[in-house]
Amino acid sequence: MKKSLILTGAVAFFSLLASAKTYDITLSSPTLAGNVQLKAGQYHMKVAGNNVTFTELQSDKAVTVPVTVKQAPQKFDFTAVDTDKKTGTDKIQTIELGGSNTQLEFGE
């Protein structure tokens, strides 16, 4: 009985991970996400807790960056990346996830 309950919980947990939504973004120039430098190009993003994983489509290379997840009062119509270029390099400030009310904030 105990083994089947643990197995059922594990299957449910991994089903949630497998069904996590991915979002696509395109970066037109090299951009910092937190302290990680991302090359210009297309990326799949997957959010897991307080981390976002960027997978570059061309090389399939993945990097994970910590974020602060916030909930907005309204759903966002499309995925939008807000950057700042104070230091001469684009740096992601926030990403609004289309079809949800989730906003990702990137720290220093």
SEVEX-919763 format. One record per residue (C-alpha): residue number from 1; residue in three letters; x, y, z. Coordinates in Angstrom, 3 decimals, m for minus. Example, Ala and Ser with C-alpha at 12.3 -4.5 7.8 and 13.67 -1.06 7.14 Angstrom:
% SEVEX-919763
<rec num="1" residu="ALA" px="12.300" py="m4.500" pz="7.800"/>
<rec num="2" residu="SER" px="13.670" py="m1.060" pz="7.140"/>
END
This chain:
% SEVEX-919763
<rec num="1" residu="MET" px="0.000" py="0.000" pz="0.000"/>
<rec num="2" residu="LYS" px="2.746" py="2.454" pz="0.988"/>
<rec num="3" residu="LYS" px="4.785" py="1.711" pz="m2.172"/>
<rec num="4" residu="SER" px="1.810" py="2.277" pz="m4.472"/>
<rec num="5" residu="LEU" px="1.029" py="5.618" pz="m2.778"/>
<rec num="6" residu="ILE" px="4.638" py="6.766" pz="m3.246"/>
<rec num="7" residu="LEU" px="4.631" py="5.547" pz="m6.849"/>
<rec num="8" residu="THR" px="1.349" py="7.370" pz="m7.561"/>
<rec num="9" residu="GLY" px="2.770" py="10.582" pz="m6.084"/>
<rec num="10" residu="ALA" px="5.957" py="10.271" pz="m8.120"/>
<rec num="11" residu="VAL" px="4.026" py="9.663" pz="m11.348"/>
<rec num="12" residu="ALA" px="1.830" py="12.709" pz="m10.670"/>
<rec num="13" residu="PHE" px="4.874" py="14.890" pz="m9.930"/>
<rec num="14" residu="PHE" px="6.747" py="13.863" pz="m13.075"/>
<rec num="15" residu="SER" px="3.580" py="14.300" pz="m15.166"/>
<rec num="16" residu="LEU" px="3.420" py="17.907" pz="m14.015"/>
<rec num="17" residu="LEU" px="7.074" py="18.443" pz="m14.928"/>
<rec num="18" residu="ALA" px="6.626" py="16.862" pz="m18.332"/>
<rec num="19" residu="SER" px="3.590" py="19.012" pz="m19.096"/>
<rec num="20" residu="ALA" px="5.260" py="22.297" pz="m18.092"/>
<rec num="21" residu="LYS" px="4.584" py="24.917" pz="m20.723"/>
<rec num="22" residu="THR" px="7.440" py="26.211" pz="m22.817"/>
<rec num="23" residu="TYR" px="7.647" py="29.692" pz="m24.273"/>
<rec num="24" residu="ASP" px="9.632" py="30.844" pz="m27.284"/>
<rec num="25" residu="ILE" px="11.642" py="34.053" pz="m27.420"/>
<rec num="26" residu="THR" px="14.091" py="35.555" pz="m29.882"/>
<rec num="27" residu="LEU" px="16.992" py="37.710" pz="m28.738"/>
<rec num="28" residu="SER" px="18.285" py="40.074" pz="m31.439"/>
<rec num="29" residu="SER" px="21.592" py="40.726" pz="m29.664"/>
<rec num="30" residu="PRO" px="23.672" py="39.185" pz="m26.854"/>
<rec num="31" residu="THR" px="21.667" py="39.638" pz="m23.657"/>
<rec num="32" residu="LEU" px="22.232" py="39.083" pz="m19.947"/>
<rec num="33" residu="ALA" px="19.662" py="37.015" pz="m18.057"/>
<rec num="34" residu="GLY" px="20.649" py="37.539" pz="m14.437"/>
<rec num="35" residu="ASN" px="24.417" py="36.942" pz="m14.552"/>
<rec num="36" residu="VAL" px="24.267" py="34.590" pz="m17.552"/>
<rec num="37" residu="GLN" px="25.176" py="35.814" pz="m21.043"/>
<rec num="38" residu="LEU" px="22.815" py="34.532" pz="m23.753"/>
<rec num="39" residu="LYS" px="23.844" py="34.726" pz="m27.416"/>
<rec num="40" residu="ALA" px="21.548" py="36.301" pz="m29.971"/>
<rec num="41" residu="GLY" px="19.124" py="33.709" pz="m31.314"/>
<rec num="42" residu="GLN" px="15.981" py="31.718" pz="m30.628"/>
<rec num="43" residu="TYR" px="15.278" py="30.072" pz="m27.275"/>
<rec num="44" residu="HIS" px="12.735" py="27.797" pz="m25.634"/>
<rec num="45" residu="MET" px="12.046" py="28.837" pz="m22.036"/>
<rec num="46" residu="LYS" px="10.663" py="26.588" pz="m19.336"/>
<rec num="47" residu="VAL" px="9.771" py="27.838" pz="m15.853"/>
<rec num="48" residu="ALA" px="10.210" py="25.490" pz="m12.893"/>
<rec num="49" residu="GLY" px="9.606" py="27.082" pz="m9.501"/>
<rec num="50" residu="ASN" px="11.921" py="30.078" pz="m9.139"/>
<rec num="51" residu="ASN" px="14.125" py="29.101" pz="m12.083"/>
<rec num="52" residu="VAL" px="13.832" py="29.535" pz="m15.817"/>
<rec num="53" residu="THR" px="15.740" py="27.339" pz="m18.255"/>
<rec num="54" residu="PHE" px="16.723" py="28.842" pz="m21.593"/>
<rec num="55" residu="THR" px="17.470" py="26.284" pz="m24.311"/>
<rec num="56" residu="GLU" px="19.120" py="27.690" pz="m27.424"/>
<rec num="57" residu="LEU" px="17.431" py="26.146" pz="m30.462"/>
<rec num="58" residu="GLN" px="20.524" py="26.128" pz="m32.696"/>
<rec num="59" residu="SER" px="22.870" py="24.336" pz="m30.298"/>
<rec num="60" residu="ASP" px="20.372" py="22.769" pz="m27.850"/>
<rec num="61" residu="LYS" px="22.546" py="24.200" pz="m25.041"/>
<rec num="62" residu="ALA" px="20.551" py="24.938" pz="m21.874"/>
<rec num="63" residu="VAL" px="21.231" py="27.311" pz="m18.976"/>
<rec num="64" residu="THR" px="19.158" py="27.838" pz="m15.838"/>
<rec num="65" residu="VAL" px="18.732" py="31.239" pz="m14.210"/>
<rec num="66" residu="PRO" px="17.004" py="32.140" pz="m10.918"/>
<rec num="67" residu="VAL" px="14.005" py="34.482" pz="m11.181"/>
<rec num="68" residu="THR" px="11.345" py="36.025" pz="m9.015"/>
<rec num="69" residu="VAL" px="7.902" py="34.875" pz="m10.150"/>
<rec num="70" residu="LYS" px="5.088" py="37.416" pz="m9.780"/>
<rec num="71" residu="GLN" px="1.414" py="37.218" pz="m10.632"/>
<rec num="72" residu="ALA" px="m0.171" py="40.155" pz="m12.475"/>
<rec num="73" residu="PRO" px="m3.876" py="40.964" pz="m12.140"/>
<rec num="74" residu="GLN" px="m4.456" py="40.310" pz="m15.865"/>
<rec num="75" residu="LYS" px="m3.337" py="37.723" pz="m18.405"/>
<rec num="76" residu="PHE" px="m0.710" py="38.751" pz="m20.918"/>
<rec num="77" residu="ASP" px="m1.715" py="38.411" pz="m24.584"/>
<rec num="78" residu="PHE" px="1.776" py="37.463" pz="m25.756"/>
<rec num="79" residu="THR" px="5.226" py="36.720" pz="m24.367"/>
<rec num="80" residu="ALA" px="7.244" py="39.926" pz="m24.038"/>
<rec num="81" residu="VAL" px="10.855" py="40.471" pz="m22.975"/>
<rec num="82" residu="ASP" px="11.656" py="43.823" pz="m21.334"/>
<rec num="83" residu="THR" px="15.354" py="44.716" pz="m21.480"/>
<rec num="84" residu="ASP" px="17.520" py="47.612" pz="m20.316"/>
<rec num="85" residu="LYS" px="20.821" py="48.726" pz="m21.835"/>
<rec num="86" residu="LYS" px="22.304" py="50.926" pz="m19.070"/>
<rec num="87" residu="THR" px="25.749" py="49.291" pz="m19.152"/>
<rec num="88" residu="GLY" px="25.968" py="48.988" pz="m22.941"/>
<rec num="89" residu="THR" px="24.714" py="45.393" pz="m22.917"/>
<rec num="90" residu="ASP" px="21.071" py="44.365" pz="m23.098"/>
<rec num="91" residu="LYS" px="19.925" py="42.951" pz="m19.756"/>
<rec num="92" residu="ILE" px="16.551" py="41.247" pz="m19.234"/>
<rec num="93" residu="GLN" px="14.516" py="43.024" pz="m16.564"/>
<rec num="94" residu="THR" px="11.227" py="41.100" pz="m16.901"/>
<rec num="95" residu="ILE" px="9.511" py="38.557" pz="m19.111"/>
<rec num="96" residu="GLU" px="5.712" py="38.452" pz="m19.332"/>
<rec num="97" residu="LEU" px="4.478" py="34.969" pz="m20.252"/>
<rec num="98" residu="GLY" px="1.765" py="35.044" pz="m22.918"/>
<rec num="99" residu="GLY" px="m1.514" py="33.337" pz="m22.083"/>
<rec num="100" residu="SER" px="m0.837" py="33.585" pz="m18.342"/>
<rec num="101" residu="ASN" px="m0.635" py="36.252" pz="m15.671"/>
<rec num="102" residu="THR" px="2.943" py="35.248" pz="m14.767"/>
<rec num="103" residu="GLN" px="5.759" py="37.769" pz="m14.871"/>
<rec num="104" residu="LEU" px="9.410" py="36.793" pz="m14.347"/>
<rec num="105" residu="GLU" px="11.762" py="39.320" pz="m12.739"/>
<rec num="106" residu="PHE" px="15.511" py="38.929" pz="m13.151"/>
<rec num="107" residu="GLY" px="17.932" py="40.031" pz="m10.433"/>
<rec num="108" residu="GLU" px="21.482" py="41.287" pz="m10.668"/>
END
